[in-house]
Amino acid sequence: MRIERVNKLIKEKISEILLKEINFKDALITVQNVETFKDLRKTKIGISVIPTEKSKKALDVLKKQGNNIQKELNKKIETRFVPKIEFNIDKGEENANRIERILKNI
């Protein structure tokens, strides 16, 4: 239950930070899921990128800006420990679209 609240809070705050602090001129970045480890030391953040061709570039920018994003998150969350963030591409929506196209062709 506590982890779920932490995940929700981190998702909300990371979304705000990405919207206000990081300028993605040619892509739309959305936080899809947040998975915090039980010890609250690490959080995996799954993002989706539209258009998908820009996914690698967006992920590179997020990793490069990771320390700044972490600092902003630390300011926005008032807990004893703020987990270290790690960004990944969430392929769930992309896979769902691919499966839908395959099913339409059957």
C-alpha positions in Angstrom: 0.0 0.0 0.0 2.8 2.4 0.9 4.7 1.6 -2.3 1.5 2.4 -4.4 1.3 5.8 -2.8 5.0 6.5 -3.4 4.6 5.4 -7.0 1.6 7.6 -7.6 3.4 10.6 -6.0 6.6 10.1 -8.0 4.6 9.7 -11.2 2.8 13.0 -10.6 6.0 14.9 -9.6 8.1 13.5 -12.5 5.4 14.4 -15.0 5.4 18.0 -13.6 9.2 18.2 -13.8 9.3 16.8 -17.4 6.6 19.3 -18.5 8.2 22.3 -16.9 11.9 21.7 -16.9 12.8 19.6 -19.9 12.1 21.0 -23.4 11.2 18.3 -25.9 10.6 20.2 -29.1 9.8 17.4 -31.4 8.4 14.7 -29.2 5.6 14.1 -26.6 6.9 12.3 -23.5 4.4 10.6 -21.1 5.1 8.8 -17.8 3.4 5.5 -18.2 4.4 3.6 -15.1 6.5 4.0 -12.0 7.9 1.0 -10.1 9.6 1.7 -6.8 11.6 -1.0 -5.1 10.4 -2.1 -1.6 13.4 -0.6 0.1 12.7 2.8 -1.5 16.2 3.1 -2.9 15.4 3.0 -6.6 12.5 3.8 -8.9 12.1 2.6 -12.5 10.1 5.1 -14.6 8.6 3.9 -17.8 8.0 6.5 -20.4 6.3 6.5 -23.8 7.4 8.8 -26.6 5.4 10.0 -29.6 6.6 9.7 -32.3 8.3 6.4 -31.3 11.2 7.1 -33.6 12.3 9.7 -31.1 12.4 7.3 -28.2 16.1 6.8 -28.1 16.9 10.5 -28.4 14.4 11.3 -25.6 15.8 8.6 -23.3 19.3 9.9 -23.9 18.2 13.4 -22.9 16.5 12.1 -19.8 19.6 10.2 -18.8 21.8 13.2 -19.4 19.5 15.4 -17.4 19.0 12.6 -14.7 20.9 14.4 -11.9 18.9 17.7 -12.5 15.6 15.8 -12.6 16.6 13.9 -9.4 17.4 17.2 -7.6 14.0 18.7 -8.6 12.3 15.5 -7.4 14.1 15.7 -4.1 12.8 19.2 -3.6 9.2 18.2 -4.4 8.9 15.1 -2.3 9.1 15.3 1.5 10.0 11.8 2.6 12.8 10.4 4.5 14.3 8.8 1.4 13.7 9.8 -2.2 14.4 6.9 -4.5 17.1 7.2 -7.2 15.3 7.4 -10.5 16.0 5.4 -13.7 14.2 6.0 -17.0 13.2 3.3 -19.4 11.1 3.1 -22.5 7.7 1.5 -21.9 7.0 -0.6 -24.9 3.5 -1.6 -23.7 1.5 0.8 -25.9 3.8 0.2 -28.9 3.4 -3.6 -28.6 -0.4 -3.2 -28.2 -0.5 -1.1 -31.4 1.6 -3.7 -33.3 -0.7 -6.5 -32.1 -3.8 -4.6 -33.2 -2.3 -4.0 -36.7 -1.5 -7.8 -36.9 -5.1 -8.7 -35.9 -6.6 -6.3 -38.4 -4.6 -8.0 -41.2 -5.9 -11.5 -40.3 
